[in-house]
Amino acid sequence: MDTAQAGRSEKYKMQTTLRLPKTLSSNQAAGLVIWIIGAFTTSLFITQLGITPPISYILGAAIQWILTKAETPIWRNQSYPMIGLIAMTFDVLMNAVGIWPYVRDQFGNTDLWRMLADLTQNSNPPTLLMRFAIAVIIGVAVAAGPEYFFSRKD
């Protein structure tokens, strides 16, 4: 194999290894946006541990990528490996904990809560259990959302 062929061969290997779509479908774009939100909520959790930005952002993205890879068989309904179940649990919890300060302190001040209070004729602030449930539901949505959109056709 001459040098020119070897160069083309290496270029081909690099292209197949780092193959990225030239355009994103709307579903892929939605999945990417939700994935970035997950990386951000994970970085918020890491920041709460005392690791400051930008390192917490880098760690948040790296951890989110690893968790996404481990969770993929579960979200695609292929298998339920123990590492995937553990990763999914941590992903949901890190997302929920990342947004917890906002849900805990601000959810009762939102128009969504006021609307629910008006509908139920209940002027009490949301209970701790209600705020916890909201944080976990958001955590699950952020963990599951990217795979849902990545696997759908436009």
C-alpha positions as CSV (number, residue, x, y, z in Angstrom):
1,M,0.0,0.0,0.0
2,D,1.5,3.3,-1.0
3,T,1.5,6.5,1.1
4,A,-1.4,8.0,-0.9
5,Q,-3.6,4.9,-0.3
6,A,-2.7,4.8,3.4
7,G,-3.6,8.5,3.7
8,R,-7.0,7.9,2.0
9,S,-7.5,4.8,4.2
10,E,-6.8,6.8,7.4
11,K,-9.1,9.6,6.2
12,Y,-11.9,7.0,5.6
13,K,-11.5,5.5,9.0
14,M,-11.7,8.9,10.6
15,Q,-14.8,9.8,8.7
16,T,-16.6,6.6,9.7
17,T,-15.5,6.9,13.3
18,L,-16.5,10.6,13.6
19,R,-19.6,10.4,11.4
20,L,-22.0,13.1,12.3
21,P,-25.2,14.0,10.3
22,K,-24.8,17.0,8.1
23,T,-28.3,18.2,9.1
24,L,-30.4,17.6,12.1
25,S,-34.0,16.6,11.8
26,S,-36.4,18.5,14.0
27,N,-36.7,15.4,16.3
28,Q,-32.9,15.1,16.6
29,A,-32.7,18.9,17.3
30,A,-35.4,18.5,20.0
31,G,-33.5,15.5,21.5
32,L,-30.3,17.5,21.5
33,V,-31.9,20.5,23.2
34,I,-33.3,18.2,26.0
35,W,-29.9,16.5,26.3
36,I,-28.2,19.8,26.8
37,I,-30.8,20.7,29.5
38,G,-29.9,17.3,31.1
39,A,-26.2,18.2,31.0
40,F,-27.0,21.6,32.5
41,T,-29.1,20.1,35.4
42,T,-26.4,17.6,36.0
43,S,-23.8,20.5,36.2
44,L,-26.1,22.3,38.6
45,F,-25.9,19.3,40.9
46,I,-22.1,19.1,40.5
47,T,-21.9,22.8,41.3
48,Q,-23.9,22.1,44.5
49,L,-21.0,19.8,45.5
50,G,-18.6,22.7,45.4
51,I,-17.1,22.2,41.9
52,T,-17.3,25.6,40.2
53,P,-18.1,26.5,36.5
54,P,-16.7,25.9,33.9
55,I,-15.4,22.6,35.3
56,S,-18.9,21.7,36.5
57,Y,-20.3,22.3,33.0
58,I,-17.7,20.0,31.4
59,L,-18.2,17.3,34.0
60,G,-22.0,17.7,33.6
61,A,-21.8,17.1,29.9
62,A,-19.4,14.2,30.3
63,I,-21.5,12.5,32.9
64,Q,-24.6,13.1,30.9
65,W,-23.0,11.5,27.9
66,I,-21.9,8.4,29.9
67,L,-25.4,8.1,31.5
68,T,-27.1,8.4,28.1
69,K,-24.9,5.6,26.6
70,A,-25.7,3.4,29.6
71,E,-29.4,4.1,29.5
72,T,-29.9,3.6,25.7
73,P,-30.9,-0.1,25.8
74,I,-33.6,0.7,28.4
75,W,-35.2,3.6,26.6
76,R,-35.1,1.5,23.3
77,N,-36.8,-1.4,25.1
78,Q,-33.9,-3.7,24.1
79,S,-32.7,-4.9,27.5
80,Y,-32.5,-3.9,31.2
81,P,-28.9,-4.1,32.2
82,M,-28.1,-3.4,35.8
83,I,-25.7,-0.6,34.9
84,G,-28.4,1.0,32.7
85,L,-30.9,0.9,35.6
86,I,-28.4,2.4,38.0
87,A,-27.5,5.1,35.4
88,M,-31.1,5.9,34.8
89,T,-31.7,6.3,38.5
90,F,-28.8,8.6,38.9
91,D,-29.7,10.6,35.8
92,V,-33.3,11.2,37.1
93,L,-32.0,12.1,40.6
94,M,-29.3,14.4,39.3
95,N,-31.8,16.2,37.1
96,A,-34.3,16.5,39.9
97,V,-31.6,17.7,42.4
98,G,-30.2,20.2,39.9
99,I,-33.6,21.9,39.6
100,W,-34.7,21.3,43.2
101,P,-33.7,24.8,44.5
102,Y,-36.0,26.4,41.8
103,V,-38.9,24.0,42.3
104,R,-38.7,24.1,46.1
105,D,-38.5,27.9,46.3
106,Q,-40.3,29.2,43.2
107,F,-42.9,26.7,42.0
108,G,-45.5,28.1,44.3
109,N,-45.0,31.6,42.7
110,T,-45.6,30.4,39.2
111,D,-48.7,31.0,37.1
112,L,-49.0,27.2,36.7
113,W,-49.4,26.8,40.4
114,R,-51.8,29.7,40.6
115,M,-53.9,28.2,37.8
116,L,-54.0,24.8,39.6
117,A,-54.8,26.6,42.9
118,D,-57.7,28.4,41.2
119,L,-59.0,25.3,39.6
120,T,-59.0,23.4,42.9
121,Q,-60.0,26.4,44.9
122,N,-57.0,25.8,47.2
123,S,-54.9,28.9,48.0
124,N,-52.3,26.9,50.0
125,P,-48.7,26.8,48.8
126,P,-47.6,23.5,47.2
127,T,-46.7,20.8,49.7
128,L,-43.2,19.5,49.9
129,L,-44.4,16.2,48.5
130,M,-46.0,18.0,45.5
131,R,-42.7,20.0,44.8
132,F,-40.7,16.7,45.1
133,A,-43.1,15.0,42.7
134,I,-42.7,17.9,40.2
135,A,-38.9,17.8,40.4
136,V,-38.9,14.0,39.9
137,I,-41.3,14.2,36.9
138,I,-39.1,16.9,35.3
139,G,-36.1,14.7,36.1
140,V,-37.7,11.7,34.3
141,A,-38.7,13.8,31.3
142,V,-35.2,15.2,30.9
143,A,-33.7,11.8,31.2
144,A,-36.1,10.1,28.8
145,G,-36.7,12.9,26.3
146,P,-33.5,12.8,24.3
147,E,-33.8,9.1,23.5
148,Y,-37.5,9.5,22.7
149,F,-36.8,12.2,20.1
150,F,-33.6,10.6,18.7
151,S,-35.4,7.4,17.9
152,R,-38.3,9.0,16.1
153,K,-38.5,9.8,12.4
154,D,-39.6,13.2,11.2
